[in-house]
Amino acid sequence: MMTDLRFALRQLIKSPGFTFLAVITLTLGIGLNTAIFSLINDLFLRGLPFQEPERILHILTKGKDRTDEFQMSAPRFMLYRDAQTIFSGFAAENQQAATVTGLGDPLSVPIFKATANWFDVLGVRPIMGRTFLPQEEEGADVAIITERFWKARFAGSQDIIGKTIVLDGVAHTIVGVIANMPVSWTGTPNANIWTTKPMVIPGFSHEKMMRGSTFLRVIGRLKPGVTLHQAKAELGTLEHDYRSQFPEKGDAQFRNIIKTLPEDVTENLRPGFATLLTAVGFVLLIACSNVANLLLVRFSGRRREISLRLALGATRGSVLRLFVFESVLISLLAGVLGAALAWQLVPLVPKLTANFLPIEQGSASALSVPVLLFTIGLSLVTGFAMGLYPALQSSRADIVDALKEGGRGTQGSVRQQRFRKILVGAQVALSVTLLAGASLLITSFVRLSQQDPGFNTDKLWIGVTALSQAQYPDQASRARFAEQLQTALRATPGFEGVMLSSTFPLFGGPSVTLYTRPEGNVPPVAERKGAPSNDIMPGWFRAAGIPLIAGRDFNEQDVMDHPNVIIISKAGAKTVFGDENPIGKTLLITNGS
């Protein structure tokens, strides 16, 4: 066998042009497939770095007649936590923004306020120190940081436990350091700090928070032996209990959405990756058919050599093995180059897709052991598959006919000619399929980019401001800041208009407001319809370039006197009031905030 391998290698060296063309053709196909498999391994196969993540459920909520998914409200969480019997741990966190000071320049970062058992439910153990204690959940100013933040901001100091970090002007004692959390779970590559007090929201009073605002990310770890079906059944009962006990809460009409953690972090990515894997699979098939065609021509040109081997006593199996070795060697060489190509491609993906693909920069590796095994396996299968038929056809050569000078020579048999035509047809079909898909994708992208979003995007600048809880503890102080900020920006040269709002179209998820008309039988909150809403300052529509079809814009008196006035969209007016003139009409509205 080693003799055959050495001979196959010498034959490839004798034909550098053929070898180069075949190897480069396969390198593209194997390299792209390796790169995509590396991403699939990172996102789907390697799993989350939690203890038995398949036993951890993420419980979300969903409004009636809506496709959006929301987190859970505080009153719903409390009822579920106290009444459930299926979880060994039930925990929650909420994401906010805070300003870190005292470690160089002030830095605005996301922080996660969690219940004391959050890391216990996830199954995360600290690298140093400890996690939160139950008595720290409501009042202690303590923090847990990631290994990344510890090394970047504290230079990996070994006496980090007990040091303080200042968040929004409040000193927090660092009690633990944990491994970096996967961005596929946290949703941000900057998830580095966890604190307690999950039920505290800047600018929200306790009474306001308990109206049903959905801000808590809730997880539960199933007890041993409890199935997902049993969990859904009990949570369905708790959902009914919540609706019965708190019919006037803003989320009373919401129903449970239950997902395992692996499902939660990957479900939106599966269709896209399946499509992408199919596309690069087509590329590999095209490359294989190209090289198989080249091998068929190459082996046909060696019919005289094959006949001589058979005449001298070689078996057809040994001849078949010799030619298959050549194709496998080509494929293995392409596999080495393909792995190198994937090694260069994969680190680029987090940089190019940072806004929509949950892979942290620097974390993706194309050369992990599973990926290398995949590359080797793919190379062997590819080499065997593309070389088997040409080798079989060539080993069946007629000895007498091939030894004669007037034989079919390099043209091959009718069967070989037919197979080559099939290969060419397959290449064309696969290429047309890929080109058609790419054309549709490009056309869709062009049309999407040309869509009118409903507001003026020319020279539009968007900024996000996080307010310190210490400086702006209530809604009144935050409203004053918004007014002062708007006044200052309007006085700044270069700004044609300024608009302040709680969110912005196409950026993040808006609040949901439940509404009904006050006439007749007013339905309870649980039966009211919901619509996205946005809190804005006067001048927002003018600055956004959105014309008012009827009525007036908000003015400063609306802000100062706080009258209950709203502006609704044309579609909303049609839905609620039909053909009636909506100006001056009344709506009863409520939301969690």
C-alpha positions as CSV (number, residue, x, y, z in Angstrom):
1,M,0.0,0.0,0.0
2,M,2.8,2.4,0.8
3,T,4.4,1.6,-2.6
4,D,1.1,2.6,-4.3
5,L,0.9,5.8,-2.2
6,R,4.4,6.7,-3.2
7,F,3.7,6.0,-6.9
8,A,0.5,8.0,-6.8
9,L,2.4,10.9,-5.3
10,R,5.1,10.7,-8.0
11,Q,2.4,10.7,-10.7
12,L,1.0,13.9,-9.3
13,I,4.4,15.5,-9.1
14,K,5.0,14.6,-12.7
15,S,1.8,16.6,-13.7
16,P,2.2,19.8,-11.7
17,G,-0.4,21.7,-13.8
18,F,-3.1,19.2,-13.3
19,T,-2.3,18.8,-9.6
20,F,-2.3,22.5,-9.0
21,L,-5.6,23.0,-10.8
22,A,-7.3,20.1,-9.1
23,V,-6.0,21.1,-5.6
24,I,-7.0,24.7,-5.9
25,T,-10.4,23.8,-7.2
26,L,-11.1,21.6,-4.2
27,T,-9.5,24.0,-1.7
28,L,-12.3,26.5,-2.3
29,G,-15.0,23.9,-1.7
30,I,-13.3,22.3,1.3
31,G,-12.2,25.6,2.8
32,L,-15.7,27.2,2.7
33,N,-17.3,24.0,4.2
34,T,-14.7,23.9,6.9
35,A,-15.3,27.6,7.8
36,I,-19.1,27.1,8.0
37,F,-18.7,23.9,10.0
38,S,-16.4,25.8,12.4
39,L,-19.1,28.4,13.0
40,I,-21.8,25.7,13.3
41,N,-19.6,23.9,15.9
42,D,-19.1,27.1,17.9
43,L,-22.8,28.0,17.8
44,F,-24.7,24.7,17.8
45,L,-22.5,21.7,18.6
46,R,-20.1,22.9,21.3
47,G,-22.9,24.0,23.5
48,L,-23.2,26.6,26.2
49,P,-20.6,26.6,29.0
50,F,-23.3,25.8,31.6
51,Q,-24.0,22.7,33.6
52,E,-26.6,20.6,31.7
53,P,-27.9,23.5,29.7
54,E,-30.7,21.4,28.2
55,R,-32.3,21.3,31.7
56,I,-32.4,25.1,31.9
57,L,-35.6,26.8,30.6
58,H,-35.9,30.4,29.5
59,I,-39.4,31.5,30.2
60,L,-40.6,34.5,28.0
61,T,-44.0,36.0,27.4
62,K,-46.0,36.9,24.3
63,G,-48.8,39.3,23.9
64,K,-52.2,38.4,22.4
65,D,-52.3,38.7,18.6
66,R,-48.6,39.7,18.5
67,T,-45.5,38.0,17.2
68,D,-43.0,39.8,19.5
69,E,-41.6,38.0,22.5
70,F,-41.0,39.8,25.8
71,Q,-39.3,39.1,29.1
72,M,-41.3,38.6,32.3
73,S,-42.8,41.2,34.7
74,A,-41.9,41.3,38.4
75,P,-45.3,40.3,39.7
76,R,-45.5,37.4,37.3
77,F,-42.0,36.2,38.3
78,M,-42.8,36.4,42.0
79,L,-46.0,34.3,41.6
80,Y,-44.2,31.7,39.4
81,R,-41.2,31.5,41.8
82,D,-43.4,31.0,44.9
83,A,-45.9,28.6,43.4
84,Q,-43.7,26.4,41.0
85,T,-42.8,22.8,42.0
86,I,-40.8,21.7,38.9
87,F,-37.6,23.8,39.2
88,S,-34.7,23.3,41.6
89,G,-33.9,26.9,41.0
90,F,-35.8,29.9,39.6
91,A,-33.9,33.0,38.9
92,A,-34.1,36.4,37.0
93,E,-31.9,39.2,35.8
94,N,-32.5,42.5,34.1
95,Q,-30.0,44.4,31.8
96,Q,-29.4,48.0,32.4
97,A,-26.7,50.5,31.6
98,A,-24.3,52.1,34.1
99,T,-21.2,54.3,34.0
100,V,-18.0,52.9,35.5
101,T,-15.7,55.5,37.1
102,G,-12.4,55.3,38.9
103,L,-10.8,53.0,36.4
104,G,-9.5,55.5,33.9
105,D,-11.9,57.4,31.6
106,P,-15.6,57.0,32.5
107,L,-17.1,54.0,30.6
108,S,-20.7,53.3,29.8
109,V,-21.3,49.6,30.1
110,P,-24.2,47.1,30.3
111,I,-24.7,45.6,33.7
112,F,-26.9,42.8,34.7
113,K,-28.9,42.9,38.0
114,A,-29.6,39.4,39.1
115,T,-31.2,37.4,41.8
116,A,-28.8,35.8,44.2
117,N,-29.2,32.3,42.7
118,W,-28.7,33.4,39.1
119,F,-25.3,31.7,38.6
120,D,-26.4,28.6,40.6
121,V,-29.3,28.0,38.2
122,L,-26.9,28.4,35.2
123,G,-24.4,26.1,36.9
124,V,-21.6,28.7,36.7
125,R,-18.8,28.5,39.2
126,P,-16.5,31.4,39.9
127,I,-12.8,31.4,39.0
128,M,-12.1,33.4,42.2
129,G,-14.3,34.4,45.1
130,R,-17.9,33.5,45.3
131,T,-21.3,34.2,43.8
132,F,-24.1,36.2,45.5
133,L,-25.5,35.3,48.9
134,P,-29.3,35.3,49.4
135,Q,-29.1,38.1,51.9
136,E,-27.4,40.3,49.3
137,E,-30.2,40.2,46.8
138,E,-32.2,43.2,47.9
139,G,-29.8,45.6,49.5
140,A,-26.0,44.9,49.2
141,D,-23.8,46.8,46.8
142,V,-21.8,43.8,45.5
143,A,-20.6,42.9,42.1
144,I,-19.3,39.9,40.1
145,I,-17.0,40.6,37.1
146,T,-15.8,38.5,34.2
147,E,-12.3,37.3,33.7
148,R,-12.0,39.6,30.6
149,F,-12.9,42.7,32.7
150,W,-10.7,41.6,35.5
151,K,-7.6,41.4,33.3
152,A,-8.4,44.5,31.2
153,R,-9.3,46.8,34.1
154,F,-7.5,45.3,37.1
155,A,-4.5,43.9,35.2
156,G,-5.4,40.4,36.6
157,S,-4.6,41.4,40.2
158,Q,-4.7,38.4,42.4
159,D,-6.2,40.4,45.3
160,I,-9.2,41.5,43.3
161,I,-11.7,40.1,45.8
162,G,-12.8,42.8,48.1
163,K,-11.8,45.7,45.8
164,T,-14.5,48.1,44.7
165,I,-15.9,49.2,41.4
166,V,-17.9,52.4,41.1
167,L,-21.2,52.1,39.1
168,D,-23.2,55.2,38.6
169,G,-21.4,56.8,41.6
170,V,-22.1,53.9,44.0
171,A,-19.1,51.8,45.2
172,H,-19.7,48.0,44.8
173,T,-17.5,45.4,46.4
174,I,-16.2,42.7,44.0
175,V,-17.0,39.3,45.5
176,G,-16.3,37.0,42.6
177,V,-14.7,36.6,39.1
178,I,-16.4,34.3,36.6
179,A,-15.3,33.0,33.2
180,N,-16.4,35.1,30.2
181,M,-20.0,34.5,29.4
182,P,-20.9,33.5,25.8
183,V,-22.3,36.4,23.7
184,S,-24.8,34.0,22.2
185,W,-26.5,34.0,25.7
186,T,-25.9,37.5,27.0
187,G,-26.6,39.2,23.7
188,T,-23.7,41.6,24.0
189,P,-19.9,41.1,23.8
190,N,-19.6,43.6,26.7
191,A,-21.4,41.6,29.3
192,N,-18.8,41.9,32.2
193,I,-20.6,43.0,35.4
194,W,-23.4,41.5,37.5
195,T,-24.9,43.1,40.6
196,T,-27.9,42.5,42.8
197,K,-31.2,44.3,43.2
198,P,-32.9,43.0,40.1
199,M,-36.2,44.6,41.0
200,V,-34.7,48.1,41.0
201,I,-35.1,50.1,37.7
202,P,-33.8,53.6,37.5
203,G,-36.6,56.1,37.3
204,F,-39.3,53.5,38.2
205,S,-41.1,53.5,41.5
206,H,-42.0,50.1,43.0
207,E,-45.6,50.8,42.3
208,K,-44.9,51.5,38.7
209,M,-42.7,48.5,38.3
210,M,-45.4,46.2,39.7
211,R,-47.9,47.3,37.0
212,G,-46.7,44.5,34.7
213,S,-43.7,45.9,32.8
214,T,-41.8,43.0,31.2
215,F,-38.1,43.5,32.0
216,L,-36.9,40.4,33.8
217,R,-35.0,37.6,32.0
218,V,-36.2,34.5,33.8
219,I,-34.7,31.0,33.8
220,G,-35.4,27.9,35.7
221,R,-33.4,24.6,36.2
222,L,-35.6,21.5,36.0
223,K,-35.5,19.1,38.8
224,P,-34.1,15.6,38.0
225,G,-36.8,13.5,36.2
226,V,-39.0,16.5,35.3
227,T,-39.8,16.6,31.6
228,L,-40.3,19.6,29.3
229,H,-43.9,18.5,28.8
230,Q,-44.5,18.5,32.6
231,A,-42.9,21.9,32.9
232,K,-45.1,23.4,30.2
233,A,-48.2,22.0,31.8
234,E,-47.4,23.5,35.2
235,L,-46.3,26.9,33.8
236,G,-49.6,26.9,31.8
237,T,-51.5,26.5,35.1
238,L,-49.4,29.4,36.7
239,E,-50.2,31.5,33.6
240,H,-53.9,31.0,34.2
241,D,-53.5,31.8,37.9
242,Y,-51.7,35.0,37.2
243,R,-54.3,36.1,34.8
244,S,-57.0,35.3,37.3
245,Q,-55.3,37.0,40.3
246,F,-54.0,40.1,38.5
247,P,-56.4,40.9,35.6
248,E,-55.5,44.6,35.5
249,K,-51.7,44.0,35.1
250,G,-50.2,45.2,31.9
251,D,-49.1,41.7,31.0
252,A,-52.2,39.9,32.2
253,Q,-53.0,38.8,28.7
254,F,-49.5,37.6,27.9
255,R,-48.9,33.8,27.5
256,N,-45.8,31.8,28.3
257,I,-43.1,31.0,25.7
258,I,-40.8,28.3,27.0
259,K,-37.5,27.4,25.4
260,T,-34.5,25.4,26.5
261,L,-31.3,27.4,26.6
262,P,-29.7,25.6,23.5
263,E,-32.9,26.2,21.6
264,D,-33.1,29.8,22.7
265,V,-29.7,30.9,21.6
266,T,-29.7,29.2,18.2
267,E,-33.3,28.9,16.9
268,N,-33.1,32.2,14.9
269,L,-29.8,31.2,13.3
270,R,-30.7,27.7,12.2
271,P,-32.5,28.5,8.9
272,G,-29.7,30.9,7.8
273,F,-27.0,28.5,8.6
274,A,-28.9,25.6,6.9
275,T,-29.1,27.8,3.8
276,L,-25.5,28.7,4.0
277,L,-24.3,25.2,4.5
278,T,-26.4,24.1,1.5
279,A,-24.8,26.8,-0.6
280,V,-21.2,25.9,0.3
281,G,-22.1,22.2,-0.2
282,F,-23.1,23.1,-3.7
283,V,-19.8,24.8,-4.2
284,L,-18.0,21.6,-3.0
285,L,-20.1,19.5,-5.4
286,I,-19.2,21.7,-8.3
287,A,-15.6,21.5,-7.4
288,C,-15.8,17.7,-7.1
289,S,-17.5,17.3,-10.4
290,N,-14.8,19.5,-12.0
291,V,-12.0,17.4,-10.6
292,A,-13.8,14.1,-11.3
293,N,-14.0,15.2,-15.0
294,L,-10.3,16.0,-15.0
295,L,-9.5,12.6,-13.4
296,L,-11.7,10.8,-15.9
297,V,-9.8,12.4,-18.8
298,R,-6.4,11.8,-17.0
299,F,-7.1,8.1,-16.3
300,S,-8.5,7.6,-19.8
301,G,-5.2,8.8,-21.2
302,R,-3.4,6.2,-19.2
303,R,-5.4,3.2,-20.6
304,R,-2.2,1.7,-22.1
305,E,-0.4,1.9,-18.8
306,I,-3.4,0.2,-17.1
307,S,-3.5,-2.6,-19.8
308,L,0.2,-3.2,-19.3
309,R,-0.3,-3.6,-15.6
310,L,-3.1,-6.0,-16.1
311,A,-1.2,-8.0,-18.7
312,L,1.7,-8.3,-16.3
313,G,-0.5,-9.8,-13.6
314,A,-1.8,-6.9,-11.6
315,T,-5.3,-7.3,-10.3
316,R,-8.0,-4.8,-11.2
317,G,-8.4,-4.1,-7.5
318,S,-4.7,-3.0,-7.2
319,V,-5.2,-0.7,-10.3
320,L,-8.4,0.7,-8.8
321,R,-6.6,1.3,-5.5
322,L,-3.7,3.1,-7.3
323,F,-6.0,5.6,-9.0
324,V,-8.2,6.2,-5.9
325,F,-5.0,7.0,-4.0
326,E,-4.3,9.7,-6.5
327,S,-7.7,11.3,-6.0
328,V,-7.5,11.0,-2.2
329,L,-4.0,12.6,-2.2
330,I,-5.4,15.5,-4.2
331,S,-8.2,15.9,-1.8
332,L,-6.0,15.7,1.3
333,L,-3.7,18.4,-0.1
334,A,-6.8,20.5,-0.8
335,G,-7.9,19.7,2.8
336,V,-4.7,21.2,4.2
337,L,-5.0,24.3,2.2
338,G,-8.8,24.4,2.9
339,A,-8.1,24.3,6.7
340,A,-5.7,27.2,6.2
341,L,-8.3,29.1,4.2
342,A,-10.9,28.5,6.9
343,W,-8.4,29.6,9.6
344,Q,-8.2,32.9,7.8
345,L,-11.9,33.2,7.1
346,V,-13.5,32.4,10.5
347,P,-12.0,35.2,12.6
348,L,-13.4,37.7,10.0
349,V,-17.0,36.6,10.6
350,P,-17.4,38.2,14.1
351,K,-16.0,41.5,12.8
352,L,-18.3,41.5,9.7
353,T,-21.4,40.3,11.5
354,A,-21.0,41.8,15.0
355,N,-24.5,43.3,14.9
356,F,-26.5,40.2,14.2
357,L,-24.4,37.1,14.8
358,P,-23.7,36.1,18.4
359,I,-20.0,35.3,18.1
360,E,-17.5,37.2,20.1
361,Q,-14.5,38.5,18.4
362,G,-11.5,36.4,19.0
363,S,-13.5,33.4,20.3
364,A,-14.1,31.6,17.0
365,S,-11.5,29.0,16.1
366,A,-11.4,27.2,12.8
367,L,-8.8,24.7,13.9
368,S,-10.4,23.1,17.0
369,V,-10.2,19.3,17.2
370,P,-13.8,18.7,15.9
371,V,-13.2,21.0,13.0
372,L,-9.9,19.3,12.1
373,L,-11.6,15.9,12.2
374,F,-14.4,17.3,10.0
375,T,-11.8,18.6,7.5
376,I,-9.9,15.3,7.4
377,G,-13.2,13.3,7.0
378,L,-14.5,15.6,4.4
379,S,-11.2,15.4,2.4
380,L,-11.2,11.6,2.5
381,V,-14.8,11.3,1.5
382,T,-14.4,13.8,-1.2
383,G,-11.3,12.1,-2.6
384,F,-12.9,8.7,-2.5
385,A,-16.2,9.9,-4.1
386,M,-14.7,11.9,-6.9
387,G,-12.0,9.3,-7.8
388,L,-14.0,6.0,-7.5
389,Y,-16.0,6.1,-10.8
390,P,-13.1,7.3,-13.0
391,A,-10.9,4.7,-11.5
392,L,-13.6,2.0,-12.0
393,Q,-14.0,2.9,-15.6
394,S,-10.3,3.0,-16.3
395,S,-9.6,-0.3,-14.6
396,R,-12.2,-2.0,-16.9
397,A,-10.1,-1.2,-20.0
398,D,-9.9,-4.0,-22.6
399,I,-6.3,-5.2,-22.5
400,V,-6.0,-6.1,-26.2
401,D,-7.8,-3.1,-27.5
402,A,-5.8,-0.7,-25.3
403,L,-2.5,-2.2,-26.3
404,K,-3.2,-1.6,-30.0
405,E,-2.2,1.8,-31.4
406,G,-5.6,2.3,-32.9
407,G,-7.5,2.1,-29.6
408,R,-9.8,4.7,-28.3
409,G,-6.9,6.5,-26.7
410,T,-7.6,9.5,-24.6
411,Q,-11.2,9.8,-25.8
412,G,-12.4,7.0,-23.6
413,S,-15.5,4.8,-24.0
414,V,-19.0,5.8,-24.9
415,R,-19.9,5.2,-21.2
416,Q,-17.1,7.5,-20.1
417,Q,-18.2,10.2,-22.6
418,R,-21.8,9.9,-21.2
419,F,-20.6,10.2,-17.6
420,R,-18.5,13.3,-18.5
421,K,-21.6,14.9,-20.0
422,I,-23.6,14.1,-16.9
423,L,-20.8,15.8,-14.8
424,V,-20.9,18.9,-17.0
425,G,-24.7,19.0,-16.7
426,A,-24.6,18.7,-13.0
427,Q,-22.0,21.5,-12.7
428,V,-24.2,23.8,-14.9
429,A,-27.3,22.9,-12.8
430,L,-25.7,23.5,-9.5
431,S,-24.1,26.8,-10.8
432,V,-27.4,28.0,-12.1
433,T,-29.0,27.2,-8.7
434,L,-26.4,29.1,-6.8
435,L,-26.5,32.1,-9.2
436,A,-30.3,32.2,-9.0
437,G,-30.2,32.2,-5.2
438,A,-27.5,34.8,-5.1
439,S,-29.5,37.0,-7.6
440,L,-32.6,36.7,-5.5
441,L,-30.7,37.6,-2.4
442,I,-29.0,40.6,-4.0
443,T,-32.3,41.7,-5.5
444,S,-34.0,41.5,-2.1
445,F,-31.2,43.4,-0.5
446,V,-31.4,46.2,-3.1
447,R,-35.2,46.4,-2.7
448,L,-34.9,46.5,1.0
449,S,-32.3,49.2,1.0
450,Q,-34.6,51.3,-1.3
451,Q,-37.6,50.9,1.0
452,D,-38.9,54.2,2.5
453,P,-38.6,53.7,6.3
454,G,-41.2,56.4,6.9
455,F,-38.7,59.0,8.2
456,N,-35.8,61.0,6.9
457,T,-32.5,59.1,7.2
458,D,-30.4,61.7,5.5
459,K,-27.7,63.1,7.8
460,L,-29.4,61.4,10.8
461,W,-27.3,60.8,13.9
462,I,-28.5,58.6,16.7
463,G,-27.1,58.5,20.2
464,V,-28.0,56.6,23.3
465,T,-27.7,58.1,26.8
466,A,-27.6,56.1,30.0
467,L,-28.5,58.1,33.1
468,S,-27.0,57.5,36.5
469,Q,-29.4,56.2,39.2
470,A,-27.6,58.3,41.8
471,Q,-27.9,61.5,39.9
472,Y,-31.3,60.9,38.3
473,P,-33.2,58.8,40.8
474,D,-36.8,59.5,39.7
475,Q,-38.8,60.3,36.6
476,A,-39.0,64.0,37.3
477,S,-35.2,64.4,37.3
478,R,-34.9,62.4,34.2
479,A,-37.5,64.5,32.4
480,R,-35.6,67.7,33.4
481,F,-32.4,66.1,32.0
482,A,-34.2,65.4,28.7
483,E,-35.5,68.9,28.4
484,Q,-32.1,70.4,29.2
485,L,-30.4,68.0,26.7
486,Q,-32.9,68.9,23.9
487,T,-32.4,72.6,24.6
488,A,-28.6,72.3,24.5
489,L,-28.6,70.3,21.3
490,R,-30.9,72.7,19.6
491,A,-28.5,75.5,20.4
492,T,-25.6,73.6,19.0
493,P,-24.4,74.8,15.5
494,G,-24.9,72.2,12.8
495,F,-28.1,70.6,14.1
496,E,-31.2,71.3,12.0
497,G,-33.5,69.4,14.4
498,V,-33.4,67.4,17.6
499,M,-35.6,64.5,18.6
500,L,-35.6,62.7,21.9
501,S,-37.5,59.5,22.5
502,S,-37.5,56.3,24.5
503,T,-36.7,54.3,21.4
504,F,-36.3,54.8,17.7
505,P,-37.8,53.1,14.7
506,L,-35.9,50.0,13.6
507,F,-33.6,50.3,16.7
508,G,-34.6,48.0,19.6
509,G,-38.0,46.9,20.7
510,P,-40.7,49.5,21.5
511,S,-43.0,49.3,24.5
512,V,-46.4,47.7,24.1
513,T,-49.4,49.7,25.0
514,L,-52.8,48.1,25.6
515,Y,-55.7,50.1,24.4
516,T,-59.5,50.1,24.1
517,R,-62.3,52.6,23.5
518,P,-64.0,53.8,26.6
519,E,-67.5,53.6,25.1
520,G,-69.8,50.7,25.9
521,N,-68.5,47.6,27.8
522,V,-64.8,48.3,28.5
523,P,-63.0,45.0,28.4
524,P,-60.5,44.0,31.1
525,V,-56.8,44.6,30.5
526,A,-56.3,40.9,29.7
527,E,-58.6,41.2,26.7
528,R,-57.4,44.4,25.3
529,K,-55.4,44.7,22.1
530,G,-51.8,45.8,22.1
531,A,-49.7,48.1,19.9
532,P,-46.1,49.3,19.9
533,S,-45.7,52.8,21.5
534,N,-42.9,55.4,21.9
535,D,-42.5,58.2,24.4
536,I,-41.2,61.3,22.5
537,M,-40.4,65.0,23.1
538,P,-42.0,67.8,21.1
539,G,-40.5,68.3,17.7
540,W,-39.8,64.6,17.2
541,F,-41.9,64.3,14.0
542,R,-40.6,67.5,12.5
543,A,-36.9,66.4,13.1
544,A,-37.6,63.0,11.7
545,G,-39.3,64.4,8.6
546,I,-42.6,62.7,9.3
547,P,-45.6,64.8,8.3
548,L,-48.7,65.0,10.4
549,I,-51.8,63.9,8.4
550,A,-54.2,65.5,10.8
551,G,-54.3,67.3,14.2
552,R,-51.2,68.8,15.8
553,D,-47.8,67.9,17.2
554,F,-46.9,67.8,20.8
555,N,-45.9,71.2,22.3
556,E,-44.1,72.4,25.4
557,Q,-47.3,72.8,27.3
558,D,-48.0,69.1,26.8
559,V,-44.7,68.4,28.6
560,M,-45.2,70.9,31.4
561,D,-48.8,70.3,32.2
562,H,-48.7,66.5,31.4
563,P,-52.1,66.3,29.8
564,N,-53.2,62.9,28.5
565,V,-52.6,63.4,24.8
566,I,-51.4,60.9,22.2
567,I,-50.6,60.8,18.5
568,I,-51.5,57.6,16.6
569,S,-50.5,56.3,13.1
570,K,-52.9,56.3,10.1
571,A,-53.0,52.5,10.3
572,G,-53.8,52.7,14.0
573,A,-56.6,55.2,13.5
574,K,-58.1,53.0,10.8
575,T,-57.9,49.9,13.1
576,V,-59.5,51.7,16.1
577,F,-61.9,54.2,14.7
578,G,-62.6,53.0,11.2
579,D,-63.8,55.8,9.0
580,E,-64.4,58.1,12.0
581,N,-62.3,61.3,12.4
582,P,-59.9,60.3,15.3
583,I,-59.0,63.9,16.3
584,G,-60.5,64.6,19.7
585,K,-61.5,61.0,20.3
586,T,-60.5,59.2,23.6
587,L,-58.6,56.0,24.1
588,L,-58.0,54.1,27.4
589,I,-54.4,53.0,27.3
590,T,-52.2,51.2,29.8
591,N,-48.8,49.5,29.7
592,G,-46.3,48.1,32.2
593,S,-44.6,51.4,32.7
